[in-house]
Amino acid sequence: MSHRPLDILRKEARAADRAPHLRRKQMPMTDTIDALDTIGGMYHHGGPYDATLASRNRNKMYSPVAAVEDSNREALRATPRENIQDALLKKMPLQGTADIPSGERDMSGNTINYEEGADLMREPDAVGGAYKRWDGIQYHPDDLKGKGEPSYTYEKDLKEQKRFHRGEPVEYELSSNMRGSKRPPFSHNRSFSENPRTTPEFSNGTDIRRHNSTGKHRLSDGIRRRFGSMRRKKVEVE
């Protein structure tokens, strides 16, 4: 090894820059991340979108975009036209892919026709084999994470036993979050009474009723004020 490793790195970097596929006219433009990196020389930080650059897709045999052309075409067929226009014109993320089943109509009445691919995680007929399935291991039909047997059944039994001791139902997706509560659920329903809301015409002052300061006053309050004013007038006349 040389006693001056930095010189070797610089020499290798200059040789790489002279490569035909990395000429200046084919180099990607400086993006935000490259501009923020002020340490050392100019360096392009590769990202997931570099596969779509024109310099990477000149030869169709090695083009990353050409490798996923068929799957991208099916994804566009499974996406409503309005969502595609929003992604192209308004720079919004592509949404709604495969939300509508094949053969159904979208909001505009257009029929969505596309071919659904295999489940690459679990289906054995997937290209290259299922990602979450290994040869020689048995899997439960409900095993979506690929734990295998007997691990999946053992962990499932443990979870069901814990729910049973806590008093929780096995299917808890639509149940309340109150664990093991023996109390009846609290209801906020409005009380119902057969009595009318308005106070009767002849009401004494000893009745305990709810007083609404912003609503109508009771009839007894008005009668008291009238009798009180009559008494004051009578005293003044005498």
C-alpha positions in Angstrom: 0.0 0.0 0.0 1.3 3.4 -0.8 2.2 5.8 1.9 0.2 8.5 0.2 -3.4 7.0 -0.2 -5.0 10.3 -1.0 -3.0 10.6 -4.2 -4.2 7.1 -5.2 -7.8 8.1 -4.6 -7.4 11.3 -6.7 -5.8 9.3 -9.5 -8.7 6.8 -9.5 -11.2 9.6 -9.4 -9.7 11.3 -12.4 -9.7 7.9 -14.3 -13.3 7.4 -13.5 -14.2 10.9 -14.7 -12.6 10.1 -18.1 -14.9 7.1 -18.5 -17.2 7.4 -21.6 -20.4 7.0 -19.6 -19.5 9.8 -17.2 -18.6 12.6 -19.6 -19.6 16.1 -18.6 -22.5 16.3 -21.2 -24.0 13.2 -19.7 -23.5 14.1 -16.0 -26.7 14.8 -14.1 -27.5 18.3 -13.1 -26.7 19.6 -9.6 -29.7 18.9 -7.4 -30.6 20.4 -4.0 -28.6 17.8 -2.0 -25.5 18.2 -4.1 -25.7 22.0 -3.7 -26.0 21.7 0.1 -22.9 19.4 0.4 -20.0 21.8 0.8 -17.5 19.3 2.2 -14.8 18.4 -0.3 -15.2 18.6 -4.0 -18.3 18.4 -6.2 -20.0 15.1 -5.8 -23.3 13.8 -7.1 -25.3 11.9 -4.4 -27.2 9.1 -6.2 -30.8 8.7 -5.5 -33.8 6.5 -6.5 -34.7 8.9 -9.4 -31.3 8.6 -11.1 -32.6 5.5 -12.8 -34.9 7.7 -14.9 -32.1 10.0 -16.2 -31.6 10.0 -20.0 -28.0 9.1 -19.6 -29.0 5.8 -17.8 -31.5 4.8 -20.4 -29.7 5.3 -23.8 -29.3 1.6 -24.3 -32.5 -0.4 -24.0 -30.7 -3.6 -23.0 -29.5 -1.9 -19.8 -32.2 0.7 -19.3 -33.8 0.6 -15.8 -37.0 2.2 -17.1 -37.3 -0.5 -19.9 -36.9 -3.2 -17.3 -40.2 -2.1 -15.5 -42.0 -1.0 -18.6 -44.7 -3.7 -18.5 -45.4 -3.2 -14.8 -45.6 0.5 -15.1 -48.0 0.2 -18.0 -50.3 -2.0 -15.9 -50.1 0.4 -13.0 -51.2 3.3 -15.2 -54.1 1.2 -16.5 -55.1 0.5 -12.9 -55.1 4.3 -12.1 -58.0 6.7 -12.8 -57.3 9.2 -15.5 -57.9 12.1 -13.1 -55.1 10.9 -10.8 -52.7 10.6 -13.7 -53.4 14.2 -14.8 -52.9 15.5 -11.2 -49.5 13.8 -11.1 -48.4 15.2 -14.5 -49.9 18.7 -14.3 -50.0 19.5 -10.6 -46.9 17.5 -9.5 -48.9 15.4 -7.0 -47.9 11.9 -6.1 -49.6 9.2 -8.1 -52.5 7.9 -6.1 -55.4 5.5 -6.6 -53.5 2.7 -8.3 -55.5 -0.5 -8.1 -58.1 1.1 -5.7 -60.8 0.2 -8.2 -61.2 -3.5 -9.0 -60.6 -4.6 -12.6 -63.8 -4.4 -14.7 -65.4 -1.7 -12.5 -66.0 1.9 -13.3 -64.4 5.0 -11.9 -66.0 8.3 -10.8 -66.1 9.4 -14.5 -67.8 6.3 -15.7 -64.7 4.9 -17.4 -64.1 1.1 -17.1 -60.8 0.2 -15.5 -59.2 -2.9 -17.1 -55.9 -4.2 -15.9 -54.2 -7.5 -15.1 -53.4 -8.2 -11.5 -50.0 -9.5 -10.8 -48.9 -12.2 -8.4 -48.3 -11.6 -4.7 -44.5 -11.5 -4.7 -44.5 -12.0 -0.9 -46.5 -15.1 -0.6 -47.7 -16.7 -3.8 -45.6 -19.6 -5.0 -46.1 -18.8 -8.7 -44.5 -15.3 -8.3 -41.4 -14.6 -10.5 -38.4 -15.8 -8.6 -40.5 -17.4 -5.9 -42.3 -16.0 -3.0 -40.2 -13.6 -0.9 -41.7 -14.7 2.5 -41.7 -18.4 1.7 -38.8 -20.8 2.0 -38.6 -24.4 0.7 -39.0 -27.1 3.3 -41.0 -25.0 5.8 -44.7 -25.3 6.3 -46.8 -22.1 6.5 -50.3 -21.4 7.9 -52.7 -19.9 5.3 -53.1 -16.9 7.6 -49.3 -16.4 8.1 -48.7 -13.2 6.2 -45.3 -12.4 7.7 -43.7 -15.7 6.9 -43.0 -17.0 10.4 -43.6 -20.6 9.6 -44.9 -23.5 11.6 -45.1 -24.1 14.5 -44.0 -20.6 15.4 -47.1 -18.9 13.9 -49.6 -21.2 15.7 -47.7 -21.0 19.0 -47.6 -17.2 19.0 -51.3 -17.0 17.9 -52.3 -19.3 20.9 -50.3 -17.1 23.3 -52.1 -14.0 22.1 -55.5 -15.6 22.4 -54.7 -16.7 25.9 -53.7 -13.2 26.9 -56.9 -11.8 25.5 -58.9 -14.5 27.3 -57.4 -13.6 30.7 -57.9 -9.9 30.1 -61.5 -10.5 29.1 -61.1 -9.2 25.6 -62.8 -10.8 22.6 -60.7 -12.6 20.0 -61.9 -10.2 17.3 -61.0 -6.8 18.7 -60.8 -4.6 15.7 -64.2 -3.0 16.2 -64.4 -3.3 20.0 -63.7 -0.6 22.6 -60.3 0.2 23.9 -61.4 -0.3 27.5 -59.6 -3.6 28.5 -61.5 -5.9 30.7 -63.9 -3.3 31.8 -67.0 -4.8 33.6 -68.9 -1.5 33.7 -71.6 -0.9 31.1 -70.7 1.6 28.4 -71.3 5.2 29.3 -74.0 6.8 27.2 -74.4 10.4 26.3 -78.0 10.2 25.2 -80.2 13.1 26.0 -82.8 12.5 28.7 -86.4 12.1 27.6 -89.3 13.3 29.6 -93.0 13.2 28.9 -93.5 16.5 30.7 -93.6 19.6 28.5 -90.5 21.9 28.3 -92.5 25.0 29.2 -93.4 25.8 32.8 -97.0 25.5 33.7 -99.1 28.7 33.9 -99.6 28.4 37.7 -96.3 27.6 39.2 -95.2 28.2 42.8 -91.8 29.4 43.7 -90.8 26.3 45.7 -90.4 24.1 42.6 -86.8 23.4 41.7 -86.4 23.7 38.0 -83.6 24.5 35.6 -83.3 28.2 35.0 -82.3 29.4 31.6 -80.9 32.9 31.8 -80.8 33.4 28.1 -84.2 31.9 27.3 -87.8 32.6 28.4 -88.4 33.6 32.0 -91.0 31.8 34.1 -94.4 33.1 34.4 -94.1 33.3 38.2 -91.2 35.7 37.9 -93.3 38.2 35.9 -96.2 37.9 38.3 -93.9 38.6 41.3 -92.5 41.7 39.6 -96.0 43.0 38.8 -97.3 42.5 42.3 -94.1 44.1 43.7 -94.6 47.2 41.6 -98.3 47.4 42.7 -97.3 47.2 46.3 -94.7 50.0 45.9 -97.3 52.2 44.2 -99.8 51.6 46.9 -97.4 52.5 49.7 -96.5 55.8 47.8 -100.1 56.7 47.5 -100.8 56.2 51.2 
